[in-house]
Amino acid sequence: MKGAFAEPMNESELEMFNTVAERKPPAQPVKELVCAVGRGGGKDSIASFLATYLAASFDPRGKLRPGEKAYVLCLAVDKSQATIAFCYIKGYFEKLPALAALVTNVGPSSISLRNGVTIEVIVNSY
């Protein structure tokens, strides 16, 4: 994740990045991130972290018109997975005081933030 967001890395993190990617980390955050993760690889927890991070760090200045909302959509394969992902996301906002201060509303599958972002976890369906 540090590589994807161009965050500073220590020596061991840089070494791991080089081992996996066989190149230096990007200098700027990537525009698209594709993760090939197998069963039991922590996809729900990482997707929940990413949704939380992207929503909480969004700066609406110059990006949203007055009254406009931004959405971070987390798609789940079924209702059970959606519940797991939403519980992870909700947990971040309940347990971390800095994130709790951002919350304006918690719905059954969404969390609205002061910066105009709503995180919504839904089931992928036709």
C-alpha positions as a Markdown table, in Angstrom:
| # | Residue | x | y | z |
|---|---|---|---|---|
| 1 | Met | 0.0 | 0.0 | 0.0 |
| 2 | Lys | 2.9 | 2.4 | 0.7 |
| 3 | Gly | 4.1 | 1.8 | -2.8 |
| 4 | Ala | 0.7 | 2.5 | -4.3 |
| 5 | Phe | 0.4 | 5.7 | -2.5 |
| 6 | Ala | 4.0 | 6.8 | -2.8 |
| 7 | Glu | 4.5 | 6.8 | 0.9 |
| 8 | Pro | 8.0 | 6.8 | 2.3 |
| 9 | Met | 9.5 | 3.3 | 3.1 |
| 10 | Asn | 12.2 | 2.1 | 5.4 |
| 11 | Glu | 15.0 | -0.1 | 4.1 |
| 12 | Ser | 13.3 | -3.4 | 4.7 |
| 13 | Glu | 10.1 | -2.2 | 3.0 |
| 14 | Leu | 12.1 | -0.9 | 0.0 |
| 15 | Glu | 13.9 | -4.3 | -0.2 |
| 16 | Met | 10.5 | -6.1 | -0.1 |
| 17 | Phe | 9.1 | -3.8 | -2.8 |
| 18 | Asn | 12.1 | -4.4 | -5.0 |
| 19 | Thr | 11.9 | -8.2 | -4.5 |
| 20 | Val | 8.2 | -8.2 | -5.5 |
| 21 | Ala | 8.1 | -5.5 | -8.1 |
| 22 | Glu | 11.6 | -5.7 | -9.4 |
| 23 | Arg | 11.8 | -1.9 | -9.7 |
| 24 | Lys | 11.8 | 1.2 | -7.6 |
| 25 | Pro | 8.5 | 2.4 | -6.0 |
| 26 | Pro | 6.5 | 5.0 | -7.9 |
| 27 | Ala | 7.3 | 8.7 | -7.1 |
| 28 | Gln | 3.6 | 9.6 | -7.2 |
| 29 | Pro | 0.5 | 7.7 | -6.1 |
| 30 | Val | -0.7 | 5.3 | -8.8 |
| 31 | Lys | -3.9 | 6.0 | -10.8 |
| 32 | Glu | -4.9 | 2.4 | -10.8 |
| 33 | Leu | -4.1 | -0.5 | -8.5 |
| 34 | Val | -4.7 | -4.1 | -9.4 |
| 35 | Cys | -4.1 | -6.7 | -6.6 |
| 36 | Ala | -3.9 | -10.4 | -7.4 |
| 37 | Val | -4.8 | -12.0 | -4.1 |
| 38 | Gly | -5.7 | -15.6 | -3.4 |
| 39 | Arg | -8.2 | -17.1 | -1.0 |
| 40 | Gly | -7.4 | -16.1 | 2.6 |
| 41 | Gly | -5.2 | -13.2 | 1.5 |
| 42 | Gly | -7.0 | -10.5 | 3.4 |
| 43 | Lys | -8.9 | -8.9 | 0.5 |
| 44 | Asp | -11.8 | -7.7 | 2.7 |
| 45 | Ser | -9.5 | -6.1 | 5.3 |
| 46 | Ile | -7.3 | -4.4 | 2.6 |
| 47 | Ala | -10.4 | -3.2 | 0.6 |
| 48 | Ser | -11.9 | -1.8 | 3.8 |
| 49 | Phe | -8.7 | 0.0 | 4.7 |
| 50 | Leu | -8.4 | 1.5 | 1.2 |
| 51 | Ala | -12.1 | 2.7 | 1.3 |
| 52 | Thr | -11.5 | 4.2 | 4.7 |
| 53 | Tyr | -8.2 | 5.9 | 3.8 |
| 54 | Leu | -9.4 | 7.2 | 0.5 |
| 55 | Ala | -12.6 | 8.6 | 2.0 |
| 56 | Ala | -11.0 | 10.2 | 5.1 |
| 57 | Ser | -8.1 | 11.7 | 3.2 |
| 58 | Phe | -10.2 | 13.2 | 0.4 |
| 59 | Asp | -9.9 | 17.0 | 0.1 |
| 60 | Pro | -13.1 | 18.3 | -1.6 |
| 61 | Arg | -11.7 | 21.8 | -2.3 |
| 62 | Gly | -11.8 | 22.5 | -6.1 |
| 63 | Lys | -13.3 | 19.0 | -6.8 |
| 64 | Leu | -16.9 | 19.2 | -5.6 |
| 65 | Arg | -19.5 | 21.8 | -6.3 |
| 66 | Pro | -21.5 | 23.1 | -3.3 |
| 67 | Gly | -23.9 | 20.4 | -2.1 |
| 68 | Glu | -22.2 | 17.7 | -4.3 |
| 69 | Lys | -21.2 | 14.5 | -2.6 |
| 70 | Ala | -18.3 | 12.1 | -3.4 |
| 71 | Tyr | -18.7 | 8.3 | -3.0 |
| 72 | Val | -16.3 | 5.6 | -2.2 |
| 73 | Leu | -18.0 | 2.4 | -3.3 |
| 74 | Cys | -17.0 | -0.9 | -1.9 |
| 75 | Leu | -18.5 | -3.8 | -3.9 |
| 76 | Ala | -18.9 | -7.2 | -2.3 |
| 77 | Val | -19.6 | -10.5 | -3.9 |
| 78 | Asp | -22.5 | -11.4 | -1.5 |
| 79 | Lys | -24.3 | -10.0 | 1.5 |
| 80 | Ser | -22.1 | -11.9 | 4.0 |
| 81 | Gln | -18.9 | -10.3 | 2.5 |
| 82 | Ala | -20.6 | -6.9 | 2.4 |
| 83 | Thr | -21.3 | -7.2 | 6.1 |
| 84 | Ile | -17.7 | -8.2 | 6.9 |
| 85 | Ala | -16.3 | -5.2 | 4.9 |
| 86 | Phe | -18.7 | -2.7 | 6.4 |
| 87 | Cys | -17.9 | -3.9 | 9.9 |
| 88 | Tyr | -14.2 | -3.4 | 9.2 |
| 89 | Ile | -14.8 | 0.1 | 7.9 |
| 90 | Lys | -17.2 | 1.0 | 10.7 |
| 91 | Gly | -14.6 | -0.3 | 13.2 |
| 92 | Tyr | -12.0 | 2.2 | 12.0 |
| 93 | Phe | -14.4 | 5.1 | 12.5 |
| 94 | Glu | -15.5 | 3.8 | 15.9 |
| 95 | Lys | -12.1 | 3.0 | 17.4 |
| 96 | Leu | -9.9 | 5.8 | 16.0 |
| 97 | Pro | -10.8 | 9.2 | 17.6 |
| 98 | Ala | -9.4 | 11.2 | 14.6 |
| 99 | Leu | -11.7 | 9.3 | 12.2 |
| 100 | Ala | -14.7 | 9.3 | 14.6 |
| 101 | Ala | -14.6 | 13.1 | 14.4 |
| 102 | Leu | -15.2 | 13.0 | 10.7 |
| 103 | Val | -18.5 | 11.0 | 10.8 |
| 104 | Thr | -21.8 | 12.8 | 10.3 |
| 105 | Asn | -24.0 | 9.8 | 9.8 |
| 106 | Val | -23.9 | 6.0 | 9.9 |
| 107 | Gly | -26.4 | 4.0 | 8.0 |
| 108 | Pro | -27.0 | 0.3 | 7.6 |
| 109 | Ser | -24.4 | 0.1 | 4.8 |
| 110 | Ser | -22.9 | 3.6 | 4.6 |
| 111 | Ile | -20.9 | 6.2 | 6.5 |
| 112 | Ser | -21.1 | 9.9 | 5.6 |
| 113 | Leu | -18.2 | 12.1 | 6.5 |
| 114 | Arg | -17.7 | 15.9 | 7.1 |
| 115 | Asn | -15.6 | 16.2 | 3.9 |
| 116 | Gly | -18.6 | 15.4 | 1.7 |
| 117 | Val | -17.6 | 11.7 | 1.2 |
| 118 | Thr | -20.0 | 8.8 | 1.7 |
| 119 | Ile | -18.5 | 5.3 | 1.9 |
| 120 | Glu | -21.1 | 2.7 | 0.8 |
| 121 | Val | -20.7 | -1.0 | 0.8 |
| 122 | Ile | -23.1 | -2.8 | -1.5 |
| 123 | Val | -23.6 | -6.3 | -3.0 |
| 124 | Asn | -22.6 | -6.6 | -6.7 |
| 125 | Ser | -25.7 | -7.6 | -8.6 |
| 126 | Tyr | -27.4 | -7.0 | -11.9 |
